[in-house]
Amino acid sequence: MIEKNPFTGVGPGNYNREIGKSRIEHSEEYRELYYFYETTQRGHAHNDYFHLLAVFGIPSFLLFFY
Protein backbone atom coordinates (compact mmCIF):
# COMPACT_ATOMS: atom_id res chain seq x y z
CA MET A 1 0.00 0.00 0.00
CA ILE A 2 2.84 2.39 0.76
CA GLU A 3 4.38 1.72 -2.66
CA LYS A 4 1.09 2.51 -4.42
CA ASN A 5 0.32 5.68 -2.42
CA PRO A 6 3.62 7.03 -1.07
CA PHE A 7 2.65 10.70 -0.78
CA THR A 8 -1.03 10.66 0.08
CA GLY A 9 -1.47 7.29 1.75
CA VAL A 10 -4.79 5.48 1.48
CA GLY A 11 -6.62 8.05 3.59
CA PRO A 12 -8.28 7.85 7.00
CA GLY A 13 -10.84 5.07 7.23
CA ASN A 14 -9.66 3.31 4.07
CA TYR A 15 -7.02 1.01 5.56
CA ASN A 16 -9.44 -1.91 6.00
CA ARG A 17 -10.65 -1.73 2.40
CA GLU A 18 -7.13 -1.40 0.97
CA ILE A 19 -5.67 -4.21 3.06
CA GLY A 20 -8.48 -6.43 1.78
CA LYS A 21 -7.53 -5.65 -1.82
CA SER A 22 -3.86 -6.19 -1.05
CA ARG A 23 -4.61 -9.49 0.67
CA ILE A 24 -6.44 -10.78 -2.40
CA GLU A 25 -3.60 -9.73 -4.72
CA HIS A 26 -0.93 -11.33 -2.56
CA SER A 27 -2.85 -14.51 -1.71
CA GLU A 28 -2.76 -15.49 -5.39
CA GLU A 29 0.97 -14.85 -5.59
CA TYR A 30 1.90 -16.30 -2.18
CA ARG A 31 -0.43 -19.25 -1.58
CA GLU A 32 1.58 -20.39 1.45
CA LEU A 33 0.40 -17.27 3.32
CA TYR A 34 -3.31 -18.18 3.05
CA TYR A 35 -3.59 -19.27 6.69
CA PHE A 36 -1.80 -16.14 7.90
CA TYR A 37 -4.09 -13.86 5.88
CA GLU A 38 -7.23 -15.60 7.12
CA THR A 39 -6.31 -15.62 10.83
CA THR A 40 -4.72 -12.19 11.22
CA GLN A 41 -6.66 -9.15 12.37
CA ARG A 42 -6.90 -6.64 9.51
CA GLY A 43 -8.12 -3.39 11.08
CA HIS A 44 -4.69 -2.06 11.96
CA ALA A 45 -1.13 -2.52 10.70
CA HIS A 46 0.02 -3.96 14.08
CA ASN A 47 2.65 -1.23 14.12
CA ASP A 48 1.63 2.38 14.70
CA TYR A 49 4.40 3.79 12.53
CA PHE A 50 3.57 1.56 9.55
CA HIS A 51 -0.11 2.30 10.03
CA LEU A 52 0.53 6.06 10.05
CA LEU A 53 2.70 5.73 6.94
CA ALA A 54 0.12 3.63 5.07
CA VAL A 55 -2.84 5.83 5.97
CA PHE A 56 -1.36 9.33 5.68
CA GLY A 57 1.72 8.94 3.44
CA ILE A 58 5.36 9.93 3.74
CA PRO A 59 4.94 13.72 4.26
CA SER A 60 2.59 13.26 7.22
CA PHE A 61 4.81 10.52 8.60
CA LEU A 62 7.78 12.91 8.58
CA LEU A 63 5.72 15.70 10.17
CA PHE A 64 4.78 13.31 12.95
CA PHE A 65 8.43 13.26 14.04
CA TYR A 66 8.94 17.01 13.62
C-alpha positions in Angstrom: 0.0 0.0 0.0 2.8 2.4 0.8 4.4 1.7 -2.7 1.1 2.5 -4.4 0.3 5.7 -2.4 3.6 7.0 -1.1 2.6 10.7 -0.8 -1.0 10.7 0.1 -1.5 7.3 1.8 -4.8 5.5 1.5 -6.6 8.1 3.6 -8.3 7.9 7.0 -10.8 5.1 7.2 -9.7 3.3 4.1 -7.0 1.0 5.6 -9.4 -1.9 6.0 -10.6 -1.7 2.4 -7.1 -1.4 1.0 -5.7 -4.2 3.1 -8.5 -6.4 1.8 -7.5 -5.6 -1.8 -3.9 -6.2 -1.1 -4.6 -9.5 0.7 -6.4 -10.8 -2.4 -3.6 -9.7 -4.7 -0.9 -11.3 -2.6 -2.9 -14.5 -1.7 -2.8 -15.5 -5.4 1.0 -14.8 -5.6 1.9 -16.3 -2.2 -0.4 -19.2 -1.6 1.6 -20.4 1.5 0.4 -17.3 3.3 -3.3 -18.2 3.0 -3.6 -19.3 6.7 -1.8 -16.1 7.9 -4.1 -13.9 5.9 -7.2 -15.6 7.1 -6.3 -15.6 10.8 -4.7 -12.2 11.2 -6.7 -9.1 12.4 -6.9 -6.6 9.5 -8.1 -3.4 11.1 -4.7 -2.1 12.0 -1.1 -2.5 10.7 0.0 -4.0 14.1 2.7 -1.2 14.1 1.6 2.4 14.7 4.4 3.8 12.5 3.6 1.6 9.6 -0.1 2.3 10.0 0.5 6.1 10.0 2.7 5.7 6.9 0.1 3.6 5.1 -2.8 5.8 6.0 -1.4 9.3 5.7 1.7 8.9 3.4 5.4 9.9 3.7 4.9 13.7 4.3 2.6 13.3 7.2 4.8 10.5 8.6 7.8 12.9 8.6 5.7 15.7 10.2 4.8 13.3 13.0 8.4 13.3 14.0 8.9 17.0 13.6 
